[in-house]
Amino acid sequence: MKLTPNCKINIGLSVVRRRQDGYHDIETIFYPVYGLHDELEIEKADVFSFEQSGLAVDCSPEKNLIVRCYYLMASRYAQVQPVAIRFRKNIPFGAGLGGGSSDAAHTAIALNELFELGLSKPQLAQIVSELGADCAFFIYNVPCFATGMGEQLTPIDMNLTGKRLILIKPDVYVSTKDAYANIVPREERGIDTHNDRYINDFEETVFKLHPELQKIKQRLLDCGAEYAAMSGSGSTIFGLFDNDTESSSTPQLRALHEEFASMIVFDNTL
């Protein structure tokens, strides 16, 4: 079975409170980006195996969310037998795009089908939520308003089809743990907008640590982006543009491509 685990962007992200367990409740909009995806192939085998290619990730195979998802489901369902997994990483790691979470969710979807477990989407979402707060989103893979730690999902009517999306991932790593450590919760105010643009609360603190990220966001806006923001806790910055012929190849956008040629990981129509 071949699958293409896609990434997501966050349209706004508000940290509303710190929980008693030390984690944080958030409000955000998850929006799927199908055009940028990993490649995952899973088939039944005599013994379990896992092969990875493509972009490097900073964890050992046994800590990969794909492998962890397999062992989690195998521990709960006797029907789940050994599989051979071949995986190619295309979504940048640690980028705020949810690549690892998507890989885990698509692994669960594949195992459910391969071994005829008959699990519903809510059941699969509950299982993968144990691996990461945003894993459940990729079970549904439609625009959702997310609350709690990101696992409580409500599908919404948001359609960015036809918009041009540019994703820029600089050589900057933002630790999610550090990003949350420096955040000041909004205390119930929830997802916020400014001049009709959704705000990502992490930008204020992360941009202070990595001013080059703020520069990229401003360059996208200067080039005509309707909306530009950091995705998740970073470090990918994205811009949404009207995709009409006149605006899609302006001198500013051509200059942007020259300036950030090595950092643009996606430039296409949603």
N, C-alpha and C positions, 0 to 999 in steps of 0.2 A: 504494500500500500504506500502510495506517495502522497505527501501533503506539503503545503507551502505555508508554514506559520508566518503570518504577517505581523507588522509592527503597529503601533498606535501613536497618536500625539495627544497631549492634554490641552484642551481649550479652557484655560483658566485652572487654577488650583489654589484652594484656600485651606490652610491648616486651622481648624476651628477650635480644637481643644487638645490638651494633653490628658490622656487617660490615666487611670490609677495604675494600670499595668505597665506604664512607661511608654506605651505606643501613642500614636496621635490619630484623632479622627480628622478626616478631610472631606472636602467637597470638590469635585472636579467633573469635567466632561471628558470621557474617553472617546476618541474618534479613530476608527480603524483605518489604516493605510495599507491597502492590499498590494500595492505595487512594489513595496520593499519587503522582501520576505526571505526566510531561511528555507532550506530544502531538507525534508525529512522522509526517509524511507524505512518502513518497518515491515518485517515479514516473520512468519513463524520459523523456528529453528530448533536444532537439537540442544544447543547450549546458548546462553545469553552472550551477545557481543555488541560492542559499541565502537563505531569508527567515526572520527570527526575530521573534517577538512575545512578549508576556507579561512576566515578570520580567526585569529587566536583569541581565546578567552582566558581569564586569569583564575581558573579553578581546575582542579583535577577531575578526570572523568567521573569518579564516583560522587562528586559534588555537583555535577551537571544536573540541572533540573529535569532533563529528559530521563536520565538514569534514576534519579530519585523518584520520579513519577512512576516509572516502571515498577520499582521495588515496592512502592507504597501500594499500588494496585494489586501486585502479585501477593502481597501479604494479606490482602482482604478478600481476594476472589481466587478460589482454587482453580478456576477455569483458565486463569492467566498463566501461560506456560512460557518457556524461553523464546526470545525473539532475537533477530539480528537487526541492529539499528545502524543505518548510515545517515550521517548528518553533515550538512554543509552550512557553515555560519556565514551569512551575508549581512545581517543586521549588526551594526556596531555594538560592542559590549559596553555596558555601563554608560549608556547614552540617554537614558530617560525615555526609551522607545518601547520598552517592555518585551524585547526579543526573547529573553530567557523564559519569561512567563508564558509567552505565546507558544514556545517550544513545548513546555510542560502541558499546556492545555491541549495542544494538538496530539501529543503523545497519548493522553487520556482518551481523546476521541478515537484514535486509531485502535487502541487496545479494546475499547468498548465494542468496536465493530468487528475486529479480528476474532475475538473470542465470544462474540454474541452475548455480552453481559446484559444487554437490555436496559442500561442505565439511562435515565432521562437527563436533559440538560441541567436542570436544577441539582440532580444528584452528582453529576460530573463536576459542576461548579463548586459544590460543597467539598468534594474530595480535593480538588486542585487548590482550593483556598488555603489548605494546610501547607502548601509549598510557597505561597506568596500572595499578598493581598490583591494584586491585580490579575492573578492567573484566571480567576473566574470570568473576567470580562471576555477573554478570548474563546471561551466556550460559546458565548452568544455572538460575539464579533460584530455587533452593530452599535451605532452611537448610543452611549448610555450616560446618564447622570449617576455618579458614584458617590456614596457616602460611607460612613464607618471608616475602616482602614482602606477602603477602595473595593471591598468585596460586596457591598450592598448596592445593587444595580437596578436602575430604572431606565428601560429603553426610552429614547426621546426622538422627536421629529427634528433632526438636524441633518441637512443635506448640503454637503459641500461639493457635490458632483460637478465637474466642469472647471473647478478652481485649479489653478496651477500651484503645486506645493514644492517648495525648495527646502531641503533639510541640509543643514550645515553642521558637521561634527568635527570640531577642532581637536587637537591632541591634548585634551584636558580631561582629567578624571575627577568627577565630583562624587565623593563618598556620600551615599544616602544617609548613613548614620551621622556624619558630620553636618550635613544639610539640615537634618531635623534637630540636631543639638543646638544649632544657632538660630532656630526659628522662634518667633514670638507668636503664639496662637492668637487668632482674632476673637476668641471667646464668643462663640455663637453667631458672629456676624455673617459667616458663611461666604460662599463664592461671590466675589466682588468684581465690579467693572469700573472702568475709568474712561470717560469720553467714549462710552459704548464699546470698550475693549475689555475683554476678560483679563484679569490680573493673575499672575502666578506668584504666590507669596514668597517662593524660594528665590526669586530674582534679586530681591533687595540684599539678601545676605550673600548669595553665591556670586553676584556681580562684583561685590566688594573684594572677594577673594580672587576672582578671575575677571578682571575688567575687560579682557579681550572678548568675553561673551557678550557684554553690553555693546561693544563696538559692532559685533556681527549683527545683533538685533537692530541697531540703529541703521546700519548699512542696508538691511533688508527694507526697512521703512523708507529710507531715502530713495530706494530703487522702485518704490511704488507699491509695496506690500500693503494690502488692506488690513492685515493683522500679522504681527510677528511676536514670538514669545519663546521662552525656554520650555521644553517638554519635560514634565516631571521635575525631578531635582537636578536635571542636566546630565550631560552637557550639550545636547543637541539644541540648536536654535532653528526655528522654522519660520517661514514666511508664506502667507497665502496671497495669491495674486489673481486678478481677473485674467482669464486666458484668451482674451481677444487678440487678433493678429497684430494690431497696432502696438499693444503694450507688452507683448511677449518677447520682443527682441529689441528693446530700447537700448541706447548706448549705456545707460546705467546698469542694466542687467548683464550686458556683455562684459562690462568692466568688473561686475561682481564675480562672474565666472572666472575671469582672469585672476582676480585677487584671491579667491578662495578655491581655486581649481582642485587642490589636493584634499579639501575638506568637504566638498559637496558630495553627499552620499545618495541623494535622490533629487531629481528635478523632473517632474512629470505631472500629468493631469490626473486628478482624483476621479 
